[in-house]
Amino acid sequence: MIARIAALVFSVTLAVALPAYAQFGLPGAESALSIRLTPKYPAPGQTVQLTAQSPLYDLSQSELVWHSNGKIL
């Protein structure tokens, strides 16, 4: 009997807690950072430029580290 009550309490707690977790997300966070590639369709061996952009983060106050083939650029 105690096991059934414990299982019921656990199920109710889980059912209430999972939807509440979704409410803690920051609106727009899924598009918080984007990287622009120029040219859009580079040829093999062509130099490209990557630009980080964000409507939520102040990238001028952030440290961005770019890597290429395991090396810091």
PyMOL Python script that loads the backbone (N, CA, C, O; Angstrom):
from pymol import cmd

cmd.read_pdbstr("""\
ATOM      1  N   MET A   1       0.819  -1.193   0.000  1.00  0.00           N
ATOM      2  CA  MET A   1       0.000   0.000   0.000  1.00  0.00           C
ATOM      3  C   MET A   1       0.867   1.263   0.000  1.00  0.00           C
ATOM      4  O   MET A   1       0.583   2.219  -0.721  1.00  0.00           O
ATOM      5  N   ILE A   2       1.922   1.255   0.813  1.00  0.00           N
ATOM      6  CA  ILE A   2       2.813   2.410   0.889  1.00  0.00           C
ATOM      7  C   ILE A   2       3.503   2.618  -0.458  1.00  0.00           C
ATOM      8  O   ILE A   2       3.713   3.756  -0.878  1.00  0.00           O
ATOM      9  N   ALA A   3       3.855   1.528  -1.133  1.00  0.00           N
ATOM     10  CA  ALA A   3       4.510   1.629  -2.438  1.00  0.00           C
ATOM     11  C   ALA A   3       3.575   2.287  -3.453  1.00  0.00           C
ATOM     12  O   ALA A   3       4.028   3.086  -4.273  1.00  0.00           O
ATOM     13  N   ARG A   4       2.297   1.971  -3.414  1.00  0.00           N
ATOM     14  CA  ARG A   4       1.331   2.587  -4.337  1.00  0.00           C
ATOM     15  C   ARG A   4       1.183   4.080  -4.069  1.00  0.00           C
ATOM     16  O   ARG A   4       1.105   4.876  -5.005  1.00  0.00           O
ATOM     17  N   ILE A   5       1.146   4.460  -2.805  1.00  0.00           N
ATOM     18  CA  ILE A   5       1.032   5.874  -2.453  1.00  0.00           C
ATOM     19  C   ILE A   5       2.293   6.617  -2.891  1.00  0.00           C
ATOM     20  O   ILE A   5       2.207   7.720  -3.432  1.00  0.00           O
ATOM     21  N   ALA A   6       3.456   6.023  -2.660  1.00  0.00           N
ATOM     22  CA  ALA A   6       4.715   6.643  -3.075  1.00  0.00           C
ATOM     23  C   ALA A   6       4.762   6.802  -4.592  1.00  0.00           C
ATOM     24  O   ALA A   6       5.209   7.833  -5.095  1.00  0.00           O
ATOM     25  N   ALA A   7       4.304   5.791  -5.320  1.00  0.00           N
ATOM     26  CA  ALA A   7       4.285   5.866  -6.783  1.00  0.00           C
ATOM     27  C   ALA A   7       3.321   6.948  -7.249  1.00  0.00           C
ATOM     28  O   ALA A   7       3.617   7.661  -8.208  1.00  0.00           O
ATOM     29  N   LEU A   8       2.189   7.081  -6.598  1.00  0.00           N
ATOM     30  CA  LEU A   8       1.215   8.110  -6.952  1.00  0.00           C
ATOM     31  C   LEU A   8       1.783   9.503  -6.682  1.00  0.00           C
ATOM     32  O   LEU A   8       1.651  10.396  -7.519  1.00  0.00           O
ATOM     33  N   VAL A   9       2.410   9.695  -5.529  1.00  0.00           N
ATOM     34  CA  VAL A   9       3.010  10.993  -5.194  1.00  0.00           C
ATOM     35  C   VAL A   9       4.099  11.328  -6.205  1.00  0.00           C
ATOM     36  O   VAL A   9       4.174  12.464  -6.674  1.00  0.00           O
ATOM     37  N   PHE A  10       4.939  10.362  -6.546  1.00  0.00           N
ATOM     38  CA  PHE A  10       6.003  10.578  -7.526  1.00  0.00           C
ATOM     39  C   PHE A  10       5.416  10.958  -8.878  1.00  0.00           C
ATOM     40  O   PHE A  10       5.907  11.883  -9.525  1.00  0.00           O
ATOM     41  N   SER A  11       4.370  10.256  -9.314  1.00  0.00           N
ATOM     42  CA  SER A  11       3.751  10.539 -10.614  1.00  0.00           C
ATOM     43  C   SER A  11       3.144  11.936 -10.657  1.00  0.00           C
ATOM     44  O   SER A  11       3.295  12.646 -11.651  1.00  0.00           O
ATOM     45  N   VAL A  12       2.467  12.333  -9.600  1.00  0.00           N
ATOM     46  CA  VAL A  12       1.850  13.660  -9.548  1.00  0.00           C
ATOM     47  C   VAL A  12       2.928  14.736  -9.527  1.00  0.00           C
ATOM     48  O   VAL A  12       2.805  15.750 -10.215  1.00  0.00           O
ATOM     49  N   THR A  13       3.983  14.523  -8.743  1.00  0.00           N
ATOM     50  CA  THR A  13       5.078  15.496  -8.679  1.00  0.00           C
ATOM     51  C   THR A  13       5.729  15.654 -10.048  1.00  0.00           C
ATOM     52  O   THR A  13       6.002  16.775 -10.479  1.00  0.00           O
ATOM     53  N   LEU A  14       5.974  14.561 -10.720  1.00  0.00           N
ATOM     54  CA  LEU A  14       6.583  14.588 -12.042  1.00  0.00           C
ATOM     55  C   LEU A  14       5.663  15.268 -13.047  1.00  0.00           C
ATOM     56  O   LEU A  14       6.131  16.047 -13.877  1.00  0.00           O
ATOM     57  N   ALA A  15       4.386  14.995 -12.988  1.00  0.00           N
ATOM     58  CA  ALA A  15       3.427  15.592 -13.918  1.00  0.00           C
ATOM     59  C   ALA A  15       3.328  17.105 -13.735  1.00  0.00           C
ATOM     60  O   ALA A  15       3.096  17.829 -14.704  1.00  0.00           O
ATOM     61  N   VAL A  16       3.498  17.584 -12.519  1.00  0.00           N
ATOM     62  CA  VAL A  16       3.439  19.017 -12.247  1.00  0.00           C
ATOM     63  C   VAL A  16       4.770  19.683 -12.571  1.00  0.00           C
ATOM     64  O   VAL A  16       4.783  20.803 -13.082  1.00  0.00           O
ATOM     65  N   ALA A  17       5.877  19.030 -12.291  1.00  0.00           N
ATOM     66  CA  ALA A  17       7.199  19.636 -12.444  1.00  0.00           C
ATOM     67  C   ALA A  17       7.624  19.771 -13.906  1.00  0.00           C
ATOM     68  O   ALA A  17       8.240  20.778 -14.258  1.00  0.00           O
ATOM     69  N   LEU A  18       7.329  18.820 -14.754  1.00  0.00           N
ATOM     70  CA  LEU A  18       7.784  18.870 -16.137  1.00  0.00           C
ATOM     71  C   LEU A  18       7.230  20.066 -16.914  1.00  0.00           C
ATOM     72  O   LEU A  18       8.006  20.744 -17.586  1.00  0.00           O
ATOM     73  N   PRO A  19       5.934  20.358 -16.857  1.00  0.00           N
ATOM     74  CA  PRO A  19       5.460  21.553 -17.569  1.00  0.00           C
ATOM     75  C   PRO A  19       6.024  22.851 -16.984  1.00  0.00           C
ATOM     76  O   PRO A  19       6.210  23.821 -17.718  1.00  0.00           O
ATOM     77  N   ALA A  20       6.296  22.886 -15.690  1.00  0.00           N
ATOM     78  CA  ALA A  20       6.837  24.096 -15.076  1.00  0.00           C
ATOM     79  C   ALA A  20       8.246  24.372 -15.566  1.00  0.00           C
ATOM     80  O   ALA A  20       8.646  25.533 -15.654  1.00  0.00           O
ATOM     81  N   TYR A  21       9.013  23.331 -15.889  1.00  0.00           N
ATOM     82  CA  TYR A  21      10.371  23.504 -16.378  1.00  0.00           C
ATOM     83  C   TYR A  21      10.393  24.328 -17.659  1.00  0.00           C
ATOM     84  O   TYR A  21      11.299  25.139 -17.852  1.00  0.00           O
ATOM     85  N   ALA A  22       9.432  24.138 -18.520  1.00  0.00           N
ATOM     86  CA  ALA A  22       9.396  24.846 -19.798  1.00  0.00           C
ATOM     87  C   ALA A  22       9.205  26.344 -19.617  1.00  0.00           C
ATOM     88  O   ALA A  22       9.552  27.109 -20.516  1.00  0.00           O
ATOM     89  N   GLN A  23       8.675  26.783 -18.508  1.00  0.00           N
ATOM     90  CA  GLN A  23       8.418  28.194 -18.285  1.00  0.00           C
ATOM     91  C   GLN A  23       9.666  28.976 -17.896  1.00  0.00           C
ATOM     92  O   GLN A  23       9.621  30.205 -17.847  1.00  0.00           O
ATOM     93  N   PHE A  24      10.770  28.306 -17.620  1.00  0.00           N
ATOM     94  CA  PHE A  24      11.983  28.985 -17.204  1.00  0.00           C
ATOM     95  C   PHE A  24      12.858  29.407 -18.376  1.00  0.00           C
ATOM     96  O   PHE A  24      13.883  30.057 -18.170  1.00  0.00           O
ATOM     97  N   GLY A  25      12.479  29.053 -19.601  1.00  0.00           N
ATOM     98  CA  GLY A  25      13.272  29.415 -20.766  1.00  0.00           C
ATOM     99  C   GLY A  25      13.202  30.912 -21.047  1.00  0.00           C
ATOM    100  O   GLY A  25      12.213  31.568 -20.720  1.00  0.00           O
ATOM    101  N   LEU A  26      14.246  31.439 -21.648  1.00  0.00           N
ATOM    102  CA  LEU A  26      14.304  32.844 -22.015  1.00  0.00           C
ATOM    103  C   LEU A  26      13.704  33.010 -23.403  1.00  0.00           C
ATOM    104  O   LEU A  26      14.204  32.406 -24.352  1.00  0.00           O
ATOM    105  N   PRO A  27      12.648  33.809 -23.558  1.00  0.00           N
ATOM    106  CA  PRO A  27      12.046  33.977 -24.873  1.00  0.00           C
ATOM    107  C   PRO A  27      13.069  34.511 -25.875  1.00  0.00           C
ATOM    108  O   PRO A  27      13.771  35.482 -25.594  1.00  0.00           O
ATOM    109  N   GLY A  28      13.148  33.883 -27.027  1.00  0.00           N
ATOM    110  CA  GLY A  28      14.081  34.302 -28.059  1.00  0.00           C
ATOM    111  C   GLY A  28      15.455  33.685 -27.927  1.00  0.00           C
ATOM    112  O   GLY A  28      16.320  33.932 -28.768  1.00  0.00           O
ATOM    113  N   ALA A  29      15.685  32.877 -26.882  1.00  0.00           N
ATOM    114  CA  ALA A  29      17.008  32.301 -26.664  1.00  0.00           C
ATOM    115  C   ALA A  29      17.409  31.342 -27.774  1.00  0.00           C
ATOM    116  O   ALA A  29      18.599  31.143 -28.015  1.00  0.00           O
ATOM    117  N   GLU A  30      16.435  30.745 -28.454  1.00  0.00           N
ATOM    118  CA  GLU A  30      16.769  29.817 -29.527  1.00  0.00           C
ATOM    119  C   GLU A  30      17.440  30.512 -30.703  1.00  0.00           C
ATOM    120  O   GLU A  30      18.098  29.856 -31.511  1.00  0.00           O
ATOM    121  N   SER A  31      17.285  31.825 -30.813  1.00  0.00           N
ATOM    122  CA  SER A  31      17.952  32.584 -31.874  1.00  0.00           C
ATOM    123  C   SER A  31      18.888  33.633 -31.268  1.00  0.00           C
ATOM    124  O   SER A  31      19.074  34.710 -31.834  1.00  0.00           O
ATOM    125  N   ALA A  32      19.471  33.308 -30.116  1.00  0.00           N
ATOM    126  CA  ALA A  32      20.304  34.265 -29.394  1.00  0.00           C
ATOM    127  C   ALA A  32      21.633  34.537 -30.083  1.00  0.00           C
ATOM    128  O   ALA A  32      22.237  35.587 -29.861  1.00  0.00           O
ATOM    129  N   LEU A  33      22.090  33.626 -30.900  1.00  0.00           N
ATOM    130  CA  LEU A  33      23.371  33.804 -31.569  1.00  0.00           C
ATOM    131  C   LEU A  33      23.268  33.243 -32.974  1.00  0.00           C
ATOM    132  O   LEU A  33      22.798  32.123 -33.175  1.00  0.00           O
ATOM    133  N   SER A  34      23.709  34.026 -33.938  1.00  0.00           N
ATOM    134  CA  SER A  34      23.756  33.534 -35.311  1.00  0.00           C
ATOM    135  C   SER A  34      25.126  33.839 -35.885  1.00  0.00           C
ATOM    136  O   SER A  34      25.798  34.780 -35.462  1.00  0.00           O
ATOM    137  N   ILE A  35      25.528  33.036 -36.847  1.00  0.00           N
ATOM    138  CA  ILE A  35      26.819  33.219 -37.504  1.00  0.00           C
ATOM    139  C   ILE A  35      26.554  33.382 -38.996  1.00  0.00           C
ATOM    140  O   ILE A  35      25.937  32.526 -39.629  1.00  0.00           O
ATOM    141  N   ARG A  36      27.037  34.504 -39.549  1.00  0.00           N
ATOM    142  CA  ARG A  36      26.846  34.808 -40.965  1.00  0.00           C
ATOM    143  C   ARG A  36      28.108  34.414 -41.727  1.00  0.00           C
ATOM    144  O   ARG A  36      29.218  34.716 -41.289  1.00  0.00           O
ATOM    145  N   LEU A  37      27.943  33.750 -42.851  1.00  0.00           N
ATOM    146  CA  LEU A  37      29.038  33.302 -43.700  1.00  0.00           C
ATOM    147  C   LEU A  37      29.057  34.131 -44.973  1.00  0.00           C
ATOM    148  O   LEU A  37      28.035  34.274 -45.644  1.00  0.00           O
ATOM    149  N   THR A  38      30.247  34.688 -45.310  1.00  0.00           N
ATOM    150  CA  THR A  38      30.400  35.458 -46.533  1.00  0.00           C
ATOM    151  C   THR A  38      31.633  34.939 -47.264  1.00  0.00           C
ATOM    152  O   THR A  38      32.694  34.856 -46.646  1.00  0.00           O
ATOM    153  N   PRO A  39      31.554  34.589 -48.527  1.00  0.00           N
ATOM    154  CA  PRO A  39      30.370  34.525 -49.379  1.00  0.00           C
ATOM    155  C   PRO A  39      29.473  33.357 -48.972  1.00  0.00           C
ATOM    156  O   PRO A  39      29.917  32.402 -48.334  1.00  0.00           O
ATOM    157  N   LYS A  40      28.226  33.455 -49.349  1.00  0.00           N
ATOM    158  CA  LYS A  40      27.244  32.455 -48.951  1.00  0.00           C
ATOM    159  C   LYS A  40      27.582  31.073 -49.495  1.00  0.00           C
ATOM    160  O   LYS A  40      27.382  30.069 -48.812  1.00  0.00           O
ATOM    161  N   TYR A  41      28.091  31.017 -50.714  1.00  0.00           N
ATOM    162  CA  TYR A  41      28.470  29.747 -51.346  1.00  0.00           C
ATOM    163  C   TYR A  41      29.930  29.830 -51.785  1.00  0.00           C
ATOM    164  O   TYR A  41      30.198  30.113 -52.953  1.00  0.00           O
ATOM    165  N   PRO A  42      30.886  29.589 -50.872  1.00  0.00           N
ATOM    166  CA  PRO A  42      32.301  29.723 -51.232  1.00  0.00           C
ATOM    167  C   PRO A  42      32.767  28.586 -52.144  1.00  0.00           C
ATOM    168  O   PRO A  42      32.272  27.460 -52.071  1.00  0.00           O
ATOM    169  N   ALA A  43      33.720  28.913 -52.992  1.00  0.00           N
ATOM    170  CA  ALA A  43      34.347  27.906 -53.845  1.00  0.00           C
ATOM    171  C   ALA A  43      35.405  27.171 -53.030  1.00  0.00           C
ATOM    172  O   ALA A  43      35.857  27.694 -52.011  1.00  0.00           O
ATOM    173  N   PRO A  44      35.808  25.987 -53.444  1.00  0.00           N
ATOM    174  CA  PRO A  44      36.860  25.270 -52.715  1.00  0.00           C
ATOM    175  C   PRO A  44      38.132  26.111 -52.623  1.00  0.00           C
ATOM    176  O   PRO A  44      38.601  26.646 -53.627  1.00  0.00           O
ATOM    177  N   GLY A  45      38.682  26.225 -51.431  1.00  0.00           N
ATOM    178  CA  GLY A  45      39.898  26.979 -51.208  1.00  0.00           C
ATOM    179  C   GLY A  45      39.707  28.482 -51.060  1.00  0.00           C
ATOM    180  O   GLY A  45      40.662  29.202 -50.769  1.00  0.00           O
ATOM    181  N   GLN A  46      38.489  28.960 -51.257  1.00  0.00           N
ATOM    182  CA  GLN A  46      38.226  30.402 -51.159  1.00  0.00           C
ATOM    183  C   GLN A  46      38.193  30.837 -49.697  1.00  0.00           C
ATOM    184  O   GLN A  46      37.696  30.106 -48.840  1.00  0.00           O
ATOM    185  N   THR A  47      38.717  32.020 -49.416  1.00  0.00           N
ATOM    186  CA  THR A  47      38.668  32.585 -48.069  1.00  0.00           C
ATOM    187  C   THR A  47      37.232  32.981 -47.744  1.00  0.00           C
ATOM    188  O   THR A  47      36.527  33.545 -48.582  1.00  0.00           O
ATOM    189  N   VAL A  48      36.811  32.683 -46.527  1.00  0.00           N
ATOM    190  CA  VAL A  48      35.466  33.038 -46.081  1.00  0.00           C
ATOM    191  C   VAL A  48      35.567  33.922 -44.850  1.00  0.00           C
ATOM    192  O   VAL A  48      36.580  33.931 -44.151  1.00  0.00           O
ATOM    193  N   GLN A  49      34.505  34.657 -44.602  1.00  0.00           N
ATOM    194  CA  GLN A  49      34.423  35.490 -43.407  1.00  0.00           C
ATOM    195  C   GLN A  49      33.205  35.052 -42.612  1.00  0.00           C
ATOM    196  O   GLN A  49      32.104  34.951 -43.153  1.00  0.00           O
ATOM    197  N   LEU A  50      33.407  34.790 -41.322  1.00  0.00           N
ATOM    198  CA  LEU A  50      32.317  34.439 -40.415  1.00  0.00           C
ATOM    199  C   LEU A  50      32.109  35.605 -39.462  1.00  0.00           C
ATOM    200  O   LEU A  50      33.068  36.158 -38.923  1.00  0.00           O
ATOM    201  N   THR A  51      30.849  35.973 -39.259  1.00  0.00           N
ATOM    202  CA  THR A  51      30.515  37.078 -38.372  1.00  0.00           C
ATOM    203  C   THR A  51      29.465  36.607 -37.374  1.00  0.00           C
ATOM    204  O   THR A  51      28.407  36.112 -37.761  1.00  0.00           O
ATOM    205  N   ALA A  52      29.764  36.763 -36.087  1.00  0.00           N
ATOM    206  CA  ALA A  52      28.811  36.408 -35.031  1.00  0.00           C
ATOM    207  C   ALA A  52      27.915  37.612 -34.767  1.00  0.00           C
ATOM    208  O   ALA A  52      28.389  38.745 -34.679  1.00  0.00           O
ATOM    209  N   GLN A  53      26.616  37.356 -34.641  1.00  0.00           N
ATOM    210  CA  GLN A  53      25.627  38.401 -34.368  1.00  0.00           C
ATOM    211  C   GLN A  53      24.675  37.914 -33.291  1.00  0.00           C
ATOM    212  O   GLN A  53      24.365  36.725 -33.218  1.00  0.00           O
ATOM    213  N   SER A  54      24.207  38.842 -32.451  1.00  0.00           N
ATOM    214  CA  SER A  54      23.270  38.470 -31.402  1.00  0.00           C
ATOM    215  C   SER A  54      22.389  39.652 -31.014  1.00  0.00           C
ATOM    216  O   SER A  54      22.891  40.746 -30.753  1.00  0.00           O
ATOM    217  N   PRO A  55      21.074  39.432 -30.975  1.00  0.00           N
ATOM    218  CA  PRO A  55      20.180  40.476 -30.480  1.00  0.00           C
ATOM    219  C   PRO A  55      20.085  40.486 -28.947  1.00  0.00           C
ATOM    220  O   PRO A  55      19.569  41.444 -28.371  1.00  0.00           O
ATOM    221  N   LEU A  56      20.579  39.428 -28.280  1.00  0.00           N
ATOM    222  CA  LEU A  56      20.452  39.316 -26.829  1.00  0.00           C
ATOM    223  C   LEU A  56      21.752  39.560 -26.074  1.00  0.00           C
ATOM    224  O   LEU A  56      21.731  40.062 -24.950  1.00  0.00           O
ATOM    225  N   TYR A  57      22.878  39.212 -26.678  1.00  0.00           N
ATOM    226  CA  TYR A  57      24.165  39.311 -25.995  1.00  0.00           C
ATOM    227  C   TYR A  57      24.975  40.465 -26.547  1.00  0.00           C
ATOM    228  O   TYR A  57      24.933  40.741 -27.746  1.00  0.00           O
ATOM    229  N   ASP A  58      25.712  41.139 -25.680  1.00  0.00           N
ATOM    230  CA  ASP A  58      26.612  42.202 -26.106  1.00  0.00           C
ATOM    231  C   ASP A  58      27.938  41.551 -26.484  1.00  0.00           C
ATOM    232  O   ASP A  58      28.803  41.347 -25.632  1.00  0.00           O
ATOM    233  N   LEU A  59      28.090  41.226 -27.760  1.00  0.00           N
ATOM    234  CA  LEU A  59      29.270  40.512 -28.210  1.00  0.00           C
ATOM    235  C   LEU A  59      30.531  41.363 -28.125  1.00  0.00           C
ATOM    236  O   LEU A  59      31.635  40.820 -28.088  1.00  0.00           O
ATOM    237  N   SER A  60      30.389  42.682 -28.092  1.00  0.00           N
ATOM    238  CA  SER A  60      31.568  43.535 -27.948  1.00  0.00           C
ATOM    239  C   SER A  60      32.185  43.393 -26.549  1.00  0.00           C
ATOM    240  O   SER A  60      33.356  43.716 -26.353  1.00  0.00           O
ATOM    241  N   GLN A  61      31.407  42.918 -25.593  1.00  0.00           N
ATOM    242  CA  GLN A  61      31.884  42.697 -24.236  1.00  0.00           C
ATOM    243  C   GLN A  61      32.168  41.213 -23.972  1.00  0.00           C
ATOM    244  O   GLN A  61      32.424  40.815 -22.835  1.00  0.00           O
ATOM    245  N   SER A  62      32.118  40.403 -25.031  1.00  0.00           N
ATOM    246  CA  SER A  62      32.326  38.961 -24.901  1.00  0.00           C
ATOM    247  C   SER A  62      33.643  38.559 -25.533  1.00  0.00           C
ATOM    248  O   SER A  62      34.172  39.250 -26.403  1.00  0.00           O
ATOM    249  N   GLU A  63      34.154  37.441 -25.085  1.00  0.00           N
ATOM    250  CA  GLU A  63      35.363  36.892 -25.697  1.00  0.00           C
ATOM    251  C   GLU A  63      34.951  35.765 -26.630  1.00  0.00           C
ATOM    252  O   GLU A  63      34.470  34.724 -26.182  1.00  0.00           O
ATOM    253  N   LEU A  64      35.139  35.975 -27.917  1.00  0.00           N
ATOM    254  CA  LEU A  64      34.831  34.956 -28.910  1.00  0.00           C
ATOM    255  C   LEU A  64      36.133  34.322 -29.355  1.00  0.00           C
ATOM    256  O   LEU A  64      37.104  35.018 -29.652  1.00  0.00           O
ATOM    257  N   VAL A  65      36.151  33.012 -29.400  1.00  0.00           N
ATOM    258  CA  VAL A  65      37.336  32.284 -29.847  1.00  0.00           C
ATOM    259  C   VAL A  65      36.927  31.445 -31.048  1.00  0.00           C
ATOM    260  O   VAL A  65      36.036  30.601 -30.950  1.00  0.00           O
ATOM    261  N   TRP A  66      37.576  31.678 -32.171  1.00  0.00           N
ATOM    262  CA  TRP A  66      37.279  30.957 -33.404  1.00  0.00           C
ATOM    263  C   TRP A  66      38.324  29.865 -33.598  1.00  0.00           C
ATOM    264  O   TRP A  66      39.518  30.098 -33.412  1.00  0.00           O
ATOM    265  N   HIS A  67      37.873  28.687 -33.968  1.00  0.00           N
ATOM    266  CA  HIS A  67      38.750  27.535 -34.207  1.00  0.00           C
ATOM    267  C   HIS A  67      38.597  27.087 -35.652  1.00  0.00           C
ATOM    268  O   HIS A  67      37.506  27.155 -36.218  1.00  0.00           O
ATOM    269  N   SER A  68      39.687  26.631 -36.245  1.00  0.00           N
ATOM    270  CA  SER A  68      39.656  26.029 -37.578  1.00  0.00           C
ATOM    271  C   SER A  68      40.610  24.847 -37.578  1.00  0.00           C
ATOM    272  O   SER A  68      41.804  24.996 -37.316  1.00  0.00           O
ATOM    273  N   ASN A  69      40.071  23.669 -37.875  1.00  0.00           N
ATOM    274  CA  ASN A  69      40.881  22.437 -37.873  1.00  0.00           C
ATOM    275  C   ASN A  69      41.627  22.251 -36.562  1.00  0.00           C
ATOM    276  O   ASN A  69      42.786  21.837 -36.562  1.00  0.00           O
ATOM    277  N   GLY A  70      40.981  22.552 -35.451  1.00  0.00           N
ATOM    278  CA  GLY A  70      41.559  22.360 -34.136  1.00  0.00           C
ATOM    279  C   GLY A  70      42.520  23.433 -33.680  1.00  0.00           C
ATOM    280  O   GLY A  70      43.081  23.335 -32.589  1.00  0.00           O
ATOM    281  N   LYS A  71      42.724  24.463 -34.499  1.00  0.00           N
ATOM    282  CA  LYS A  71      43.643  25.534 -34.135  1.00  0.00           C
ATOM    283  C   LYS A  71      42.872  26.828 -33.882  1.00  0.00           C
ATOM    284  O   LYS A  71      41.887  27.115 -34.562  1.00  0.00           O
ATOM    285  N   ILE A  72      43.325  27.600 -32.904  1.00  0.00           N
ATOM    286  CA  ILE A  72      42.714  28.891 -32.614  1.00  0.00           C
ATOM    287  C   ILE A  72      43.161  29.881 -33.663  1.00  0.00           C
ATOM    288  O   ILE A  72      44.351  29.983 -33.962  1.00  0.00           O
ATOM    289  N   LEU A  73      42.207  30.616 -34.226  1.00  0.00           N
ATOM    290  CA  LEU A  73      42.537  31.619 -35.249  1.00  0.00           C
ATOM    291  C   LEU A  73      42.846  32.952 -34.604  1.00  0.00           C
ATOM    292  O   LEU A  73      43.145  33.921 -35.302  1.00  0.00           O
TER     293      LEU A  73
END
""", "prot")
cmd.dss("prot")
cmd.show_as("cartoon", "prot")
cmd.util.cbc("prot")
cmd.orient("prot")
